Amino acid sequence: MPFRLSVPAGDTARVGLGDVVGRGRDAVILDHGHGLVLRRPLETRMMDVEARVMAWVHEHGYPSPRLVEMTTLGLVMERVDGPTMLEDVFTQPRRAQEHMRTLADLHHRLHALPVPPGLDQPFGPGSALLHADLHPGNVLLGPEGPVVIDWTNACAGPAGADVATAWLLMVCAGLPKGWRARSAQRLVRRIMVDSFLAAADGYGEHDLARRALVTVLGERRTDPHMEPDELARMQKVVDREGLS
């Protein structure tokens, strides 16, 4: 059944503001009952592109939550229970390589999908559908397998920009609570990045990502949710690759 964007009459009364089950930089996930959640933005913004892309990829068989409707409070979608890939890596570091191969495969499968019309191309021209935030923190390990969430930044463009975004975000991403030892953090980060890029190389996307690093960093500098220390770590990657 095709998804139809709608703002139902009286939706404020119908959309229950339940318990918080997840939280990101720009949205909170609330229990909606009946196996559903409400993704509510923390700041007022349009969610029509996010909704349209979510419906598009789900209809094309890509692992993403089924979208039920768009309301004035946010997006109502199926609830997927499970840890994020990032949480699981830091709980079971021995699974890091396996998870990074899965992440690279999720990138490759997404980039092979047809692109819905009318998407912006912030990273320049390209024929791939991009998530533009597809890192381990945005992959839920659900009962039926990995599910990609948070389609806020979805756009079109070169596939390498998506891989480069994940690369940079894994270098600077916040870590699950309890991981205080810097040496352990650095080691697991390095395993994640190296394993992901090795897997991406198998799809011919590693070199494409390297060439997109500068462009991706430029876009990230315009993101108000990025912290100065995160951008500094990203800059170090660009410098280390000899791209400054």
Secondary structure as the mmCIF struct_conf table of DSSP 4:
data_model
#
loop_
_struct_conf.conf_type_id
_struct_conf.id
_struct_conf.beg_label_comp_id
_struct_conf.beg_label_asym_id
_struct_conf.beg_label_seq_id
_struct_conf.end_label_comp_id
_struct_conf.end_label_asym_id
_struct_conf.end_label_seq_id
TURN_TY1_P TURN_TY1_P1 ALA A 9 GLY A 10
HELX_RH_AL_P HELX_RH_AL_P1 ASP A 11 ARG A 14
BEND BEND1 VAL A 15 VAL A 15
STRN STRN1 VAL A 20 ARG A 23
BEND BEND2 ARG A 25 ASP A 26
STRN STRN2 ALA A 27 GLY A 33
TURN_TY1_P TURN_TY1_P2 HIS A 34 GLY A 35
STRN STRN3 LEU A 36 PRO A 41
BEND BEND3 LEU A 42 GLU A 43
HELX_RH_AL_P HELX_RH_AL_P2 ASP A 48 GLU A 59
TURN_TY1_P TURN_TY1_P3 HIS A 60 GLY A 61
BEND BEND4 PRO A 63 PRO A 63
HELX_LH_PP_P HELX_LH_PP_P1 PRO A 65 ARG A 66
STRN STRN4 LEU A 67 MET A 70
BEND BEND5 THR A 72 LEU A 73
STRN STRN5 LEU A 75 GLU A 78
BEND BEND6 GLY A 82 GLY A 82
STRN STRN6 THR A 84 THR A 84
HELX_RH_AL_P HELX_RH_AL_P3 MET A 85 THR A 91
HELX_RH_3T_P HELX_RH_3T_P1 PRO A 93 ARG A 95
HELX_RH_AL_P HELX_RH_AL_P4 ALA A 96 HIS A 111
TURN_TY1_P TURN_TY1_P4 ALA A 112 ALA A 112
BEND BEND7 LEU A 113 LEU A 113
HELX_LH_PP_P HELX_LH_PP_P2 PRO A 114 PRO A 116
TURN_TY1_P TURN_TY1_P5 PRO A 117 GLY A 118
TURN_TY1_P TURN_TY1_P6 PRO A 122 PHE A 123
BEND BEND8 PRO A 125 PRO A 125
BEND BEND9 SER A 127 SER A 127
STRN STRN7 ALA A 128 LEU A 130
BEND BEND10 ALA A 132 ALA A 132
BEND BEND11 HIS A 135 HIS A 135
HELX_RH_3T_P HELX_RH_3T_P2 PRO A 136 ASN A 138
STRN STRN8 VAL A 139 GLY A 142
TURN_TY1_P TURN_TY1_P7 PRO A 143 GLU A 144
STRN STRN9 GLY A 145 VAL A 148
TURN_TY1_P TURN_TY1_P8 THR A 152 ASN A 153
STRN STRN10 CYS A 155 GLY A 157
HELX_RH_AL_P HELX_RH_AL_P5 ALA A 159 CYS A 172
TURN_TY1_P TURN_TY1_P9 LYS A 177 GLY A 178
HELX_RH_AL_P HELX_RH_AL_P6 ARG A 182 GLY A 202
TURN_TY1_P TURN_TY1_P10 TYR A 203 GLY A 204
HELX_RH_AL_P HELX_RH_AL_P7 HIS A 206 ARG A 220
TURN_TY1_P TURN_TY1_P11 ARG A 221 THR A 222
TURN_TY1_P TURN_TY1_P12 PRO A 224 HIS A 225
HELX_RH_AL_P HELX_RH_AL_P8 PRO A 228 ARG A 240
TURN_TY1_P TURN_TY1_P13 GLU A 241 GLY A 242
#
